[in-house]
Amino acid sequence: QVQLVESGGARVQTGASLRLSCTASGGTFSDYYMAWFRQAPGKEREFVATIARSGIYTEYVDSVKGRFAISRENAKSTMYLQMNRLKPEDTAVYYCSAGRNYDKNPLLSESYESWGQGTQVTVSS
């Protein structure tokens, strides 16, 4: 299994932008579809965005469509989440994840076999 490390989380003001990164090691990055999930205090982990192995197909939760953009650079074994026009409700720990079984639904957390430890994003009003 690939190992994942997130970075880029910070405390920012409403309306700011952040870019999260997720760097993989120990596996062939291009074999994996990838995703970002987030978990706010007292809430369940929530799907945010997913990207296919090629980077062509992406999917987002409705609450971030038009504000967030997921991308990947397979040559660098790195995935990104560009977050614009941040809102207080985006406050959460953001996790990156990797999966290989395309028989599973990439919008569900159980479809992923590897997870990072998370990076905190705090948006203040």
C-alpha positions in Angstrom: 0.0 0.0 0.0 1.1 3.5 -0.7 1.9 5.9 2.2 0.3 9.4 2.1 1.4 12.6 3.8 -0.8 15.8 3.6 0.5 19.4 4.0 -0.7 22.9 3.5 -3.3 23.3 6.1 -3.5 26.6 8.0 -5.7 29.1 9.8 -7.1 31.7 7.3 -9.8 34.3 7.1 -13.1 33.9 5.2 -12.6 34.3 1.5 -9.0 33.3 1.5 -7.4 30.5 -0.6 -5.2 27.5 0.4 -3.6 24.7 -1.5 -3.3 21.3 0.1 -0.8 18.8 -1.1 -0.7 15.0 -0.6 2.5 13.2 -1.4 2.6 9.5 -1.9 5.5 7.0 -1.4 6.0 3.3 -1.4 3.8 2.5 -4.4 3.0 3.3 -8.0 1.0 6.5 -7.6 -0.6 6.3 -11.1 -2.2 3.0 -10.1 -4.4 4.8 -7.6 -7.5 6.9 -7.8 -7.3 9.5 -5.2 -9.6 11.6 -3.0 -9.9 14.2 -0.3 -12.2 13.8 2.6 -12.7 16.1 5.6 -13.9 15.7 9.1 -15.2 18.6 11.2 -15.4 18.5 15.0 -18.4 16.3 16.1 -19.2 15.3 12.5 -18.6 12.2 10.4 -15.9 12.1 7.7 -17.2 13.7 4.5 -16.3 13.2 0.9 -14.9 16.3 -0.7 -13.4 15.4 -4.1 -12.0 12.5 -6.1 -9.8 12.2 -9.2 -9.1 9.3 -11.4 -5.7 7.8 -12.1 -5.3 9.8 -15.3 -6.6 13.0 -13.8 -9.3 13.4 -16.4 -12.3 12.4 -14.3 -13.1 14.4 -11.2 -16.1 14.6 -8.8 -16.9 17.0 -6.0 -19.4 17.3 -3.2 -21.9 20.0 -4.0 -20.8 22.4 -1.2 -17.4 22.9 -2.8 -18.2 22.9 -6.5 -16.9 26.0 -8.2 -14.6 26.8 -5.2 -12.3 23.8 -4.9 -10.2 22.1 -7.6 -8.6 18.7 -7.3 -5.6 17.8 -9.4 -2.6 15.5 -9.5 0.9 15.2 -10.9 1.7 11.5 -11.4 5.4 12.3 -12.1 5.7 13.9 -8.7 3.4 11.3 -6.9 1.4 14.3 -5.6 -2.2 15.3 -5.5 -3.5 18.8 -4.7 -6.6 20.5 -3.5 -6.9 24.1 -4.5 -9.4 25.8 -2.2 -10.7 29.2 -3.0 -13.3 31.5 -1.3 -13.0 29.5 1.9 -15.9 29.6 4.3 -16.1 28.9 8.1 -18.0 25.7 7.3 -14.9 24.4 5.4 -13.1 24.2 8.8 -12.1 20.5 9.2 -9.2 18.1 9.2 -8.6 17.2 5.5 -7.4 13.7 4.7 -6.1 12.4 1.4 -6.8 8.8 0.4 -5.9 6.3 -2.3 -7.7 3.3 -3.8 -7.2 0.8 -6.6 -10.5 -1.1 -6.8 -12.6 0.5 -9.5 -15.5 -1.8 -8.7 -16.1 0.4 -5.7 -17.7 3.8 -5.5 -15.0 6.4 -5.3 -17.3 8.8 -3.3 -17.3 6.4 -0.3 -14.6 6.2 2.3 -14.6 2.4 2.3 -13.4 2.4 -1.3 -10.0 3.6 -0.2 -7.2 1.5 1.2 -4.6 4.1 2.3 -5.1 7.3 4.3 -2.9 10.2 5.4 -2.9 11.5 8.9 -4.7 14.7 8.0 -4.0 18.4 7.9 -6.0 21.1 9.8 -7.8 23.8 7.9 -9.4 26.5 10.0 -11.4 29.3 8.5 -12.4 32.2 10.7 -15.1 34.7 10.1 
